[in-house]
Amino acid sequence: MTRVLVTGFAPFDGQSVNPSWQAASLVAAEPPAGLTVTATELPCVFGESVEVLRAAVRASAPDLVLCLGQAGGRPGVTVERVAINLDDARIPDNAGRRPVDEPVVPDGPAAYFSSLPVKTCVAALRAAGVPAAVSHTAGTFVCNHVAYGLGHLIATELPHVRGGFVHVPWAPEQITDGTAPALEPATVARGLRALLGAAATTPAGQDLRVTEGATH
């Protein structure tokens, strides 16, 4: 059995739910065949979020780590390719912190690439009927903070673990004007099960060689 840790965030910015945690909970409640899945909710707080992630990794000893976050306005599930060593908060986190132009890890490398097969993961999502794409920016808020923190943890302490970050759209209950894109958390969870199955069976360092780039 492949051990998987899936994380989602607590609600932030005045919201009552966070679809990343809703989806993570659903995947843990009904994991894909061959995988055992533990779900952990991370606080939407700089610094503390990575510490909670670190503790969850130690407790669950996973082979794969998939961190999820909310990306309101995106129409589908987006698999992040890279996280950058930068905190630059447009809004305060849930503790009122608002770092500007600060590194996630002082003296750390400029960026970490996901160690998941990002294009294979996107293909698996699409095959499950879930709109998906590769993303080349995780932002500069707590999502990127956690994505970079995970990359640093793997690079410096857990080279046998693979992991990455995925953004999910708003849930329908968060949409007030009826025009913004949204996905039901159950739909997201269905796609994530396919993603995890594909990631678990793809050898480290291998991925589909297909175009998923962007011009801007």
For each residue, the residues with C-beta under 8 A, 3 or more apart:
1: 34 35 36
2: 34 35 36 63 64 200
3: 35 36 38 60 61 62 63 64
4: 31 35 36 37 38 62 63 64 65 66 196 200
5: 37 38 39 40 56 57 60 62 64 65 66
6: 24 27 28 37 38 39 40 65 66 67 68 192 196
7: 24 39 40 41 42 53 56 65 66 67 68 146
8: 18 19 20 21 22 23 24 25 39 41 42 68 69
9: 12 18 20 21 41 42 43 44 49 68 69 70 142 143
10: 18 21 41 42 43 44 94
11: 15 16 17 18 21 44
12: 9 15 18 44 70 93 94 142
13: 91
14:
15: 11 12 18 174
16: 11
17: 11 21 22 171 173 174
18: 8 9 10 11 12 15 21 22 44 70
19: 8 22 23 70 168 169 170 171 174 183 185 188
20: 8 9 23 24 68 69 70 167 168
21: 8 9 10 11 17 18 24 25 39 41 68
22: 8 17 18 19 25 26 171 185 188
23: 8 19 20 26 27 68 168 185 188 189 192
24: 6 7 8 20 21 27 28 39 40 41 68
25: 8 21 22 28 29 39
26: 22 23 29 30 185 186 189
27: 6 23 24 30 31 32 37 39 189 192 193 196
28: 6 24 25 31 37 38 39
29: 25 26
30: 26 27 189 193
31: 4 27 28 35 36 37 193 196
32: 27 35 37 193 194 196 197
33: 197
34: 1 2 197 200
35: 1 2 3 4 31 32 196 197 200
36: 1 2 3 4 31
37: 4 5 6 27 28 31 32 196
38: 3 4 5 6 28 56 59 60 62
39: 5 6 7 8 21 24 25 27 28
40: 5 6 7 24 52 53 56 60
41: 7 8 9 10 21 24
42: 7 8 9 10 49 52 53 67 146
43: 9 10 48 49 52 94 95
44: 9 10 11 12 18 49 93 94 142
45: 48 49 93 94 95 97 142
46: 49 87 89 93 95 97 99 142 145
47: 50 51 97
48: 43 45 51 52 95
49: 9 42 43 44 45 46 52 53 142 145 146 149
50: 47 53 54 104 145 146 149 150 153
51: 47 48 54 55
52: 40 42 43 48 49 55 56
53: 7 40 42 49 50 56 57 67 146 149 150 153
54: 50 51 57 58 149 153
55: 51 52 58 59
56: 5 7 38 40 52 53 59 60
57: 5 53 54 60 61 62 65 153 158 161
58: 54 55 61
59: 38 55 56
60: 3 5 38 40 56 57
61: 3 57 58
62: 3 4 5 38 57 65 161 163
63: 2 3 4 160 161 162 200
64: 2 3 4 5 116 161 162 163 196 199 200
65: 4 5 6 7 57 62 150 154 161 162 163 164
66: 4 5 6 7 116 163 164 165 166 192 195 196 199
67: 6 7 42 53 146 147 150 163 164 165 166
68: 6 7 8 9 20 21 23 24 165 166 167 168 192
69: 8 9 20 138 142 143 146 147 165 166 167 168
70: 9 12 18 19 20 143 167 168 169 170
71: 74 78 135 139 143 167 168 169
72: 169 170 174 180
73: 169 170 180 181
74: 71 78 135 167 169 181
75: 131 169 181
76: 125 130 131 132 133 169 181 183
77: 125 130 131 132 133 166 167 168 169 183 188 191 192
78: 71 74 132 133 134 135 166 167
79: 114 116 118 121 122 125 132 133 134 135 164 166 195
80: 83 114 118 135 136 137 138 147 164 165 166 167
81: 113 114 118 134 135 136
82: 111 112 113 114 136 137 138
83: 80 111 112 114 138 144 147 148 150 151 165
84: 110 111 138 140 144 148
85: 103 104 105 108 109 110 111 148
86: 101 102 103 104 140 144
87: 46 99 100 101 102 103 104 140 141 144 145
88: 99 100 101 102 140
89: 46 92 93 97 98 99 100 140 141
90: 140 141
91: 13 98 141
92: 89 95 96 97 98
93: 12 44 45 46 89 96 97 98 141 142
94: 10 12 43 44 45
95: 43 45 46 48 92
96: 92 93
97: 45 46 47 89 92 93
98: 89 91 92 93
99: 46 87 88 89 102
100: 87 88 89
101: 86 87 88
102: 86 87 88 99
103: 85 86 87 106 107 108
104: 50 85 86 87 108 144 145 148 149 152
105: 85 108 148 149 152
106: 103
107: 103
108: 85 103 104 105 148 152
109: 85 112 155
110: 84 85
111: 82 83 84 85 148
112: 82 83 109 147 148 150 151 152 154 155
113: 81 82 151
114: 79 80 81 82 83 118 147 151 163 164 165
115: 151 154 161 162 163 164 204
116: 64 66 79 121 162 163 164 199
117: 120 121 198 199 202 206 207 208
118: 79 80 81 114 121 122 134 164 207 212
119: 122 123 134 207 208 209 210 212
120: 117 123 124 198 199 202 206 207 208
121: 79 116 117 118 124 125 132 164 166 195 198 199
122: 79 118 119 125 126 132 133 134 212
123: 119 120 126 127 198 208 210
124: 120 121 127 128 191 194 195 197 198 199
125: 76 77 79 121 122 128 130 131 132 191 192 194 195
126: 122 123 129 130 131 132
127: 123 124 194
128: 124 125 190 191 193 194
129: 126 187 190 191
130: 76 77 125 126 183 187 188 190 191 194
131: 75 76 77 125 126 183
132: 76 77 78 79 121 122 125 126 191
133: 76 77 78 79 122 212
134: 78 79 81 118 119 122 212 213
135: 71 74 78 79 80 81 138 167
136: 80 81 82 214
137: 80 82 144
138: 69 80 82 83 84 135 143 144 147 165 167
139: 71 143 144
140: 84 86 87 88 89 90 144
141: 87 89 90 91 93 144 145
142: 9 12 44 45 46 49 69 93 145 146
143: 9 69 70 71 138 139 146 147 165 167
144: 83 84 86 87 104 137 138 139 140 141 147 148 165
145: 46 49 50 87 104 141 142 148 149
146: 7 42 49 50 53 67 69 142 143 149 150 165
147: 67 69 80 83 112 114 138 143 144 150 151 164 165
148: 83 84 85 104 105 108 111 112 144 145 151 152
149: 49 50 53 54 104 105 145 146 152 153
150: 50 53 65 67 83 112 146 147 153 154 163 164 165
151: 83 112 113 114 115 147 148 154 155 163
152: 104 105 108 112 148 149 155 156
153: 50 53 54 57 149 150 156 157 158
154: 65 112 115 150 151 157 158 159 161 162 163
155: 109 112 151 152 159
156: 152 153
157: 153 154
158: 57 153 154 161
159: 154 155
160: 63
161: 57 62 63 64 65 115 154 158
162: 63 64 65 115 116 154 199 204
163: 62 64 65 66 67 114 115 116 150 151 154
164: 65 66 67 79 80 114 115 116 118 121 147 150
165: 66 67 68 69 80 83 114 138 143 144 146 147 150
166: 66 67 68 69 77 78 79 80 121 192 195
167: 20 68 69 70 71 74 77 78 80 135 138 143
168: 19 20 23 68 69 70 71 77 183 185 188
169: 19 70 71 72 73 74 75 76 77 181 182 183 188
170: 19 70 72 73 174 175 180 181 182 183
171: 17 19 22 174 182 183 184 185
172: 175 182 183 184
173: 17
174: 15 17 19 72 170 171 182
175: 170 172 178 179 180 182
176:
177: 180
178: 175
179: 175
180: 72 73 170 175 177
181: 73 74 75 76 169 170
182: 169 170 171 172 174 175
183: 19 76 77 130 131 168 169 170 171 172 187 188
184: 171 172 187 188
185: 19 22 23 26 168 171 188 189
186: 26 189 190
187: 129 130 183 184 190 191
188: 19 22 23 77 130 168 169 183 184 185 191 192
189: 23 26 27 30 185 186 192 193
190: 128 129 130 186 187 193 194
191: 77 124 125 128 129 130 132 187 188 194 195
192: 6 23 27 66 68 77 125 166 188 189 195 196
193: 27 30 31 32 128 189 190 196 197
194: 32 124 125 127 128 130 190 191 197 198
195: 66 79 121 124 125 166 191 192 198 199
196: 4 6 27 31 32 35 37 64 66 192 193 199 200
197: 32 33 34 35 124 193 194 200 201
198: 117 120 121 123 124 194 195 201 202
199: 64 66 116 117 120 121 124 162 195 196 202
200: 2 4 34 35 63 64 196 197
201: 197 198
202: 117 120 198 199 206 207
203: 206
204: 115 162
205:
206: 117 120 202 203
207: 117 118 119 120 202
208: 117 119 120 123
209: 119
210: 119 123
211:
212: 118 119 122 133 134
213: 134
214: 136
215:
216:
